[in-house]
Amino acid sequence: MPQGQESGAKAVEYGLQTARKIAEQLDGIKIGRARGNEYEIHGKKVVIKCARTTTKSVGVSCQMLDRVSVILGAFETDHATYDIYEMEPGIYRTHMRPTRSRGPSAGRVGIVGKSTFIDRGKFLMSLHME
C-alpha cells in the first residue's frame, strides 16, 4: 500500500528516533541538521537509515550520498532488534532505483533494498534497543 502524508510523517519520526538510538550505541556524534540522521562514528561521516520488519528498502537523497562516506542500513529483525549493514555511497548509487514519490523527493532520492545491503554491503552487527 502506498505511503500517505500521515504514514510518511510517522515513518520519518520513527527513522530519526531509531537512528539516534543506534548512533548512541555506536558512540556516534550528531552532525548536520538537528532533525537529520547524519552522524560521525569512529571518524566516518555516516547516515543511518532504518526500516521496520515489513519495510524492505531504505532511501537516501543524492545530496546526502555526496556528503557521507558510509550508509548504515538498520533493518529490524524482530521487536527492537536491528541488523546493521554498511554500504559505501558508490555501491549504493550503482544499485539504487528512483523513489515512486511524485512529491518533493521525486528524482532526488534513491532506494536500495535490504537484499542489496545483505549481498553488496558488509554486516556489522545486531543491536537490541529498549
Protein Blocks (a to p, Z undefined) as FASTA:
>chain_A
ZZdfklmmmmmmmmmmmmmmmmmmnopacehjfkbcbdceehiacddddddfklcbdcdd
fklmmmpmbdcddddfbghiacdddddfklmmmmpccdfbfbfmnopaccddfklmmmmm
ccfbdcddZZ
